[in-house]
Amino acid sequence: MKTWLDKWSPEDETFWNAGGSKIAWRTLTITTITLVLSFASWFMMSVIAVKLPVLGFNFSKDQLFWLTAIPGLATGFLRIIHTFLLPIFGTRHIVSFATAIKLVPVIGIGFAIMDVNTPFWVFAVLAFTTGFGGGDFSSYMPSTSLFFPQRLKGTALGIQAGIGNFGVSLAQFVTPMVISIGIFGASTVFTSIDPKETLTVFQNSSIEKQKEVFATLDSEVQTKILSNVKKNVIDSVSTAVNSHDNVVIFTSLPVKTKAKAIANANPKLAEKILNNISAENTAVKNKPIFLQSASILVRTIFNNHGTCELVLFKKYSNESFNKRTIGYFLK
């Protein structure tokens, strides 16, 4: 099967009406659909990164920021390369390869989130591969320009770029759903920590018990928890107790400070600590998410400040509600 066109003259009215128009619009349809997939795969990591802590991954905030930044850096680099690829290999080869290679981040991320022990560098590599979806944009747009006559180029480019960007919304809405129903085997239980109840746990537990539980943690984990406390507070306590030992410093912190440090830690880690301190605590909130038992409602709420609040309500099978403000706009 031939992969190259022997002749292409879209400005020739006779050629265009004889079959050129059919080829051009068919090519636009195929490339637009694949561009939607490109943008969806490109923004996958930015959606997944914010969910990793509640799935049990013990990544720092800096590491999570890197996971969201790497796809953009990769895209900038790959777009330069794609600028030279289209004239060499042609639209069919570029689009076919670019679409197939997106399986790398999609399947790779699916397997990565199955194991909470997956190292950060694996996610970093996968974040770079999601840049494939943003990089090939530099091939899609020039390709579309070549297929259409001057009078239709604006229309064709508008259709492709406009619909193609729908992939961003697709990633934002579909990816959390895929994680929530555990298609790849990831946890379907989302853990959150109630700061007020955490404080209650520490107020009702002994210093000895807190010290015992904190001492069982790895020194690296202890350091991460203490990083949630302001440095001047750590320095003051360290000076007061004349010790640099993490366990001694933690147990010497004010109760509210300790509770806040644990509440701001990785939810799965905080769950383990709080359950070890008090098995009957109410600070840990585990909520199973089932796609089929949740209904979503978007409502506009008018307030007294001259603005409208766009709110997302999600209702679960146990009749509980989750409310999240999407944005504000003027009346």
Phi, psi and omega in degrees: 000128182291140179247002179238146175271129180290328182216138176212109181225077183296338180281346177279113185300320180295313179298318182296317181284336183281348181160343181297321181299318181298316180295317183297313182289327176294318178297319179297319180298312182295314183291329178291318178298315180291331177292325175301315178295325179298310181293325179296314180292328180297320184265005181303311187294326180295332178279319184288324185305318183287345180266345186300317180300318181286346175272353176109003180278129186265060179264145178284168179297323178298319179294320178294322177296321178296321180297328178276339182272328184302317179303322179293320178295318179296319180298315179301319179290315184289331178293328176296318180293317182297335179303328184262349187282321186301312180295338183275313188253341179088161185298313185299315181293317182295312182295319180297313181292317182297324180287318181294322185289344178290347176294335181300303179291324183296309180287320182299314180295323178301317178284327182296320183282357177286336184235118181290352178268004177300125184292160183298322185297330177294314178295326179295318178295316179295325177297321177296320182292335176293340176294344176303322183293327178276331183291323185286358175302329181289348175262326183294313186293313176298326179298316180296321179299324182289332187274346187240150176291165185305321184290343182247358183298317180299317179296313182296316180293323178295318179297312184293312181292320181294308180290324180302321180292347175300337178300330178297313178296323179301316179294319183295324184268320187279319185303311178299327179293319180297318179295319187293328181264004171063038180302322181268003179097006179288162181301137176260005179254119179263127184256134174227155183242128178274113183301319181295317180290329176297318178299320179298320178301315182288327178291330184263003180248157182278155176300322181297319179293317178299317180296319180298315182291316182294326182292337180283348182279152175297152181299326179294319179293319177301317180296320179296320179294317180292340178291346176281354180258141180302141185299322181294329177290315178300314181297319180296314180294319180299319179292320183295320181266356179055048181207149175248010180287129184300320182294316180295316180297315182298313182291341180269353180291155173300151184303314181297322180293318178297315181297320180293320180298320179288319181296331181269359179282177175305128185306320180292322177292315178300321178301315180298315182295311183295322179292328177287328178285315180213108184295335183262018184292157178247015181281331182272124179245107176257121184235112176290137180250119177241121184301319185286346183253012181244137175241142185246135181225127176254124181232153176254123181248123178273130178249187185267011184251015178080014180232165175249142179253123178267116189240138176258119177253136176235122182253132182256170185296337179271017176071008177278154181240148172236127182244135177217130178281125179274320181179178179235152173208161183287150176294000000 
